[in-house]
Amino acid sequence: MTLLADARVDAGSMSDAALVRRVLDGDPRAFTLLVDRHLQPCLRFATRMLGNRLDAEDVTQEAFMRAHRAIATYDADGNFRTWLFAILVNRCRTSLLQRTRYVRRVLTDEDALQDATAVDRSESTELRIEIERAVAKLDPDQREAFLLKHVEQLGYDEMAAVTGAGVSALKMRVKRACERLQELLGEVNDVAP
């Protein structure tokens, strides 16, 4: 029985684990609901990690395809978002490694910037752009840890499960990322008229 056929089921209130069970039972609509639920955070993270909306869309799609193929390996006692982000982080890392020449890029695509930015819309566009540029200049490990902690709001234990790094290493990466961002944003303020 599919979600569409079962009018008694409120799919929006179903847990991720319940949706995964439905996927495993052969309900294709259940995976669509999982994608709908997790697409924006995944796309936001990938856009900020890769600095390019098209690359982020490709990596996010690959992550969801891999998740679908490996859904039977998901442990229902674990957090689906954490499991999915582990796949996404690995796809982002692979994408960064596959670039023939890695150049730190500034996010200039306004649509991507708007979609990836979780900042209050009342803040100035100029400030958002400077923050995005500063985040894009972080080392990939620091950027990854910073985004997982401060944008995706994962706890350090979840981050460790996603990245495979230890909690203390992740705390240090976040600390160094914050320090580096302060430096970079301080340089912007020093140059500003």
Secondary structure, 3 states (H helix, E strand, C coil): CCCCCCCCCCHHHCCHHHHHHHHHCCCHHHHHHHHHHHHHHHHHHHHHHHCCHHHHHHHHHHHHHHHHHCHHHCCCCCCHHHHHHHHHHHHHHHHHHHCCCCCCCCCCCHHHHHHHCCCCCCCCHHHHHHHHHHHHCCCHHHHHHHHHHHHCCCCHHHHHHHHCCCHHHHHHHHHHHHHHHHHHHHHHHHHCC
